[in-house]
């Protein structure tokens, strides 16, 4: 693999059958020139990327002795046992959200296969790419902070593939709430739980002082009191308020 630097912001990589291709430098140049390989990809929004393969850097951290439990949700992406609510800010501005809705309505009226259909679809893909990039950036920052602050992190062992299955069922055994299930599936996938857990696990394992990750059964965890362990569906009055009927412990989650 051959790379060369043009200036502080730009570099070039030699791609077979294409020659020297210019790219923007977004990493330390020492990491780029020592990479073992590179791949060039095109995403659905029409953006080209060149990715250089190298070992993941270790996160610098010191042992803190702190322990935290993490609950994944939809209204609140990440809720910690210390009553902290972590969720990304609006991934699209108000104007971008309105434009996306207009484009989606326009796409529904257009005929598939025509140029106008492709132009509208590309415009929607570009807005979706902004949303994905901002979510990934939030996950990177949040998982890094968690790894630096805690020595032990407990996660829910969520089976996301099973949670987002279709509710249609079969002809003999039709499903329930079939119309509502696609919306719930989209809300689950939009949170990026899988990527969050994967990034957190990778960073915890690769830290200078490793962080222990414990996966627990998620069943009834939102109904179980963290103080006395009493579990009852009446403990949770609402999404934000938890009131244990056994020991009287009250926990309010800021949404």
ABEGO torsion letter per residue (X at the ends): XBBBBABAABBBBBBBGAEBBBBBBABBAAAAAABABBBBBBBAAGBBBBBBBBBBBBBBBBBAGBBBBBBBBAABABBBAAGBBBBBBBABBAAAAAAAAAAAAAAAABBBGBAAAAAAAAAAAAAAAAAAAAAAAAAAAAAAAAAAABABBBBBBBBAAAAABBAAEBAABBBBGAAAAAAAAAAAAAAGAAAAAAAAAAAAAABABBBBBBBBBABGAAABBAAAGBBBAAABABAABBBBAAAGBBBBBBX
